[in-house]
Amino acid sequence: MIHNLRKAVHIPSTRPHGVDLSHPARSPLGNCVVNCAVYVDGVRQVSHCPARKAIEQVRETGNGFVWIGLHEPAEEEFSEIGELFGLHPLAVEDAVDAHQRPKLERYNDTLFTVLKTVTYVEHDRLTATSEVVDTGEIMVFTGPDFVITVRHGGHGSLGPLRESLESTPAHLAKGPSAVLHAVADHVVDDYLAVISAVQDDIDAVESEVFSDHRGRGVDAGRIYQLKRELLELKHAVVPLDRPIQLLAEQPTQLVDADIRKYFRDVADHLARVNEHVTACDELLNSILEANVAQVSMAQNEDMRKISAWVAIIAVPTMVCGVYGMNFEYMPELRWTFGYPLVLAGMATACFLMYRGFRRNGWL
């Protein structure tokens, strides 16, 4: 896909030990640079060219911009690109380190945007240890004549997105901010797909809870696992609201005026996601409370049954205890039918208590 990129971009040939160069999302050479191209008027001009040559060409002509895509770059791999494009050291450190919150920061004439990507992990059956949501990150550096996307994680490839943008040159002609909008829109659309899939899992658990006629409830660990996975999705979605609002409302030379309108649409979609996440979280709380109530009711039912049987058994136990004290003068002790009479009395008392408990629903 990319030939001699390491030599062209002057990136050191060594990589840290333990890096999997066979990762399907990386380039065939194991290089962090997945794609590098020049766009003029929205049309791709130069493909797979060296980053230095690409930016020099754009700045000499004063037309177009460079789009470089990277995947999980190491510090030594990204440092030269950072120097070449004049990226702020703090932003470079964040891009390499990953594990950042969604945010938007401006460093001189460069916007640094962090977005969390999410994907739904397919599973046959939800368990207390099932992974439901997997997260990654995309960092976007947007300058006057360049856009650099740095992706972390095994999902969220931007290859199809690049091809889609190249098929609409009129939109891509708006410049680097058009790429930033496309990436943000792509990420938020994935949120909608993931929350829809999570909703299906929640509906399945809800059906099990309220269709449990035994009243024993379902495994609470499954509900807690869904809440944990939903919390992970929430950490990706909620902090992104402020950056998208800023891109949609705050005028800046780095974001085309027409593109700001598109960011408003992204903000609307993100608001829908936030509403769905909140609704799912509240629904899970209700399901958990209902499940706990079912278990408590089942335990109360068991305790009532146990108490009823204890009360019934207490009658013959008490009578036998009295007659077992071996007093000489006991009622009906020397009467021929005294023993059968006592047994009949105990049986009658037990029967009457049993019938009373049955009528009251204890047995």
HUMORA-V621186 format. One line per field, one symbol per residue. ss: DSSP state (a for helix, b for strand, c for the rest). phi: phi as a letter, one per 40 degrees, with the letter a starting at -180 (. if undefined). A space follows every 50 residues. Layout:
# HUMORA-V621186
ss=???
phi=???
This chain:
# HUMORA-V621186
ss=ccccaaaaacccccccccccccccccccccccbbbbbbbbccbbbbbccc aaaaaaaaaaacccbbbbbbbcccaaaaaaaaaaacccaaaaaaaaaccc ccbbbbbccbbbbbbbbbbbccccccccccccbbbbbbbbbbcccbbbbb bbccccccaaaaaaaaccaaaacccaaaaaaaaaaaaaaaaaaaaaaaaa aaaaaaaaaacccccccccaaaaaaaaaaaaaaaaaaccaaaaaaaaaac cbccbcaaaaaaaaaaaaaaaaaaaaaaaaaaaaaaaaaaaaaaaaaaaa aaaaaaaaaaaaaaaaaaaaaaaccccccccccccccaaaaaaaaaaaaa aaaaaaaaacccc
phi=.bbfcccccgcdccbccgccccdccccdcgccccaaabbbfgbcbbbfcc cccccccccccgagabbbbbbfccdcccccccccbgccdccccccccgfb cdabbbbfbbcbbbbccbacccacacbcbccbbbbaabbbcbbcbaabbb bbhcbgdcdccccccccbcccccchdcccdccccccccccdccccccccc ccccccccccbcccgcgcccccccccccccccccccccccdcdcccccbc caccbddccdcccccccccccccccccccccccccccccccccccccccc cccccccccccccccccccccccccgccbbdfcbcccccccccccccccc ccccccccccgcb
